[in-house]
């Protein structure tokens, strides 16, 4: 019974390592972004074991090589169709081949939502981030902007205010959508300034982000533009879990995150386990994803024994 892991971030690689160490050689389908979301950042300073930080791509390459050393087979493909109506479950890949397995670990992650500006790609890793916890350390005593008006945006702004000189919370609506307690926390913080009815239209800077182009009260009679000098822009407008392929069979919440049985990685289907950000609407950290990959592998091993 050979398990298949869909996804190649910290959760997928860790699951493969644990499976391999127990004598079960897993097949990893890497997907479109080998290494997962972590590869969109630069230096990781909050992953245990690296006192001086570690290059994100190097960290994921190390995990990948460790998984291979433990017997994992890596497939440089993506799943384009799934049928989880019965065991063995079948997966159709982008090259037309079809794989089947009785045990699946879904570790497809979640994709950060962006504004859709070309400048976001231009400055990726050079001032644009979708994770304040991951990258905020690089902006100590600097001025940054956070886009969003919900709980996540307020949490990110509050976190960054503990590191940065100044934080602008850029909100397209005339109000915050966050809970009242979170709103109050932001409003009580002297380092945070809220820019209501404001949209980011672009970014500028030679060797990284030096500022943002803004439009205020877009579409109104008093619409006007301005430039905001900042060293970094954090997107906090949500994440989309990569679960669409599995929704006909796997239980998900309103946002699309896979629902698991309490703290376990068990889904509503026998032999199907979820790990990493695709089942984590709260934390979305590499160390947490790796831990969930461990749990998924251990439950898969238990399932295969039974």
Secondary structure, DSSP 8 states (H G I E B T S, - for coil): ---EEE--SHHHHHHHHHHHHTT---EEE--SSTT-GGGGSSEE-SSTT-TT-EEHHHHHHHHHHHHHHTT-EEE---EEEEE-SSSSEEEEETTS-EEEES-EEE---EEE-----HHHHHTBTTTEES-HHHHGGGGTTSEEEEE--SHHHHHHHHHHHTTSSEEEEE-SSSS--S-HHHHHHHHT-TTEEEE-SEEEEEEE-SSS--EEEEEESTTSTT-EEEEEE-SEEEE-S-EEES-GGGTTTS-B-TT--B--STTS-B-SSTTEEE-GGGG-SS---HHHHHHHHHHHHHHHHHHHH-
